[in-house]
Amino acid sequence: MSDHVLIYLIVTLNALCQVMLIWRQKLETRTKWKYCCLAIAIPLFIMVSMRIFIANGTIPERVVDQSLIERYITKITSILLIAGPWLVTVAAIVSRRRQLACIKMQATQKICPE
């Protein structure tokens, strides 16, 4: 199997795992969908944009042929391919905790900022 296909498979499985973790959070359905779509959209956008850059010749396909700035761009995008869905999951968890704190504040008759 091609390395590209394996990388896409790993990134897809990572995004799906993060979507499952987000869906298990006790959030409103609309909020769950927002975070799930973000967890899928971030790596999808990065994969498509990198393939476009490579197809246009903006960034060489082989890392050996890339300049220093192109290597940094490749490194940052590869980190975001895996870390992007994780960051969205962390944001969903923080959102849930903020929501719980808000409910607790309302129970003690304090006003909660929306």
C-alpha positions as CSV (number, residue, x, y, z in Angstrom):
1,M,0.0,0.0,0.0
2,S,1.2,3.5,-0.8
3,D,2.6,5.6,2.1
4,H,0.1,8.4,1.2
5,V,-2.9,6.0,1.6
6,L,-1.5,4.8,5.0
7,I,-1.1,8.3,6.2
8,Y,-4.6,9.2,5.1
9,L,-5.9,6.1,6.9
10,I,-4.1,7.0,10.1
11,V,-5.4,10.6,10.0
12,T,-8.9,9.5,9.2
13,L,-9.0,6.9,12.1
14,N,-7.6,9.6,14.5
15,A,-10.3,12.0,13.5
16,L,-13.0,9.3,13.8
17,C,-11.8,8.4,17.3
18,Q,-11.9,12.1,18.3
19,V,-15.4,12.4,16.9
20,M,-16.5,9.5,19.1
21,L,-14.9,11.1,22.1
22,I,-16.6,14.4,21.4
23,W,-20.0,12.7,20.8
24,R,-19.8,11.1,24.2
25,Q,-19.6,14.5,25.9
26,K,-22.8,15.7,27.5
27,L,-23.2,18.7,25.3
28,E,-26.1,20.1,23.4
29,T,-26.6,18.3,20.0
30,R,-25.8,21.5,18.1
31,T,-22.6,22.0,20.0
32,K,-21.6,18.3,19.5
33,W,-22.1,18.7,15.7
34,K,-20.0,21.9,15.7
35,Y,-17.1,20.2,17.4
36,C,-17.4,17.0,15.4
37,C,-17.4,18.9,12.1
38,L,-14.4,20.8,13.2
39,A,-12.5,17.6,14.2
40,I,-13.2,16.3,10.6
41,A,-12.7,19.6,8.8
42,I,-9.3,20.5,10.1
43,P,-7.4,17.5,8.8
44,L,-9.5,17.4,5.7
45,F,-8.6,21.0,4.9
46,I,-4.9,20.4,5.6
47,M,-4.8,17.3,3.4
48,V,-6.5,18.9,0.5
49,S,-4.5,22.1,0.7
50,M,-1.2,20.2,0.8
51,R,-2.2,18.0,-2.2
52,I,-3.1,21.2,-4.1
53,F,0.3,22.8,-3.2
54,I,2.1,19.6,-4.4
55,A,0.0,19.4,-7.6
56,N,0.7,23.1,-8.4
57,G,4.4,22.6,-7.7
58,T,4.4,25.2,-4.9
59,I,5.9,22.6,-2.6
60,P,7.9,19.7,-3.9
61,E,6.6,16.2,-3.1
62,R,9.8,14.8,-1.8
63,V,11.1,16.3,1.4
64,V,14.7,16.1,0.1
65,D,13.8,18.6,-2.6
66,Q,12.2,21.1,-0.2
67,S,13.7,24.3,1.0
68,L,13.9,25.1,4.7
69,I,10.7,27.1,4.8
70,E,8.9,24.4,2.8
71,R,10.1,21.8,5.3
72,Y,8.8,23.9,8.2
73,I,5.4,24.2,6.4
74,T,5.4,20.4,5.9
75,K,6.3,19.8,9.5
76,I,3.6,22.2,10.9
77,T,0.9,20.7,8.7
78,S,1.9,17.1,9.6
79,I,1.6,18.0,13.3
80,L,-1.8,19.7,12.7
81,L,-3.0,16.6,10.9
82,I,-2.8,14.6,14.1
83,A,-3.1,17.4,16.7
84,G,-6.0,19.3,15.1
85,P,-8.7,16.8,16.1
86,W,-7.1,16.4,19.6
87,L,-7.2,20.2,20.1
88,V,-10.9,20.2,19.1
89,T,-11.6,17.4,21.6
90,V,-9.9,19.4,24.3
91,A,-11.9,22.4,23.4
92,A,-15.1,20.4,23.7
93,I,-14.1,19.1,27.1
94,V,-13.3,22.7,28.3
95,S,-16.6,23.8,26.9
96,R,-18.4,21.2,28.9
97,R,-16.6,22.1,32.1
98,R,-17.4,25.8,31.5
99,Q,-21.0,24.8,30.9
100,L,-21.1,22.9,34.2
101,A,-19.5,25.8,36.1
102,C,-22.1,28.1,34.6
103,I,-24.9,25.9,35.8
104,K,-23.3,25.8,39.2
105,M,-23.1,29.6,39.3
106,Q,-26.7,29.9,38.3
107,A,-27.7,27.5,41.1
108,T,-26.1,29.9,43.6
109,Q,-28.0,32.9,42.1
110,K,-25.0,34.4,40.4
111,I,-25.3,35.6,36.8
112,C,-23.4,33.5,34.2
113,P,-21.9,35.2,31.2
114,E,-23.0,33.6,27.9
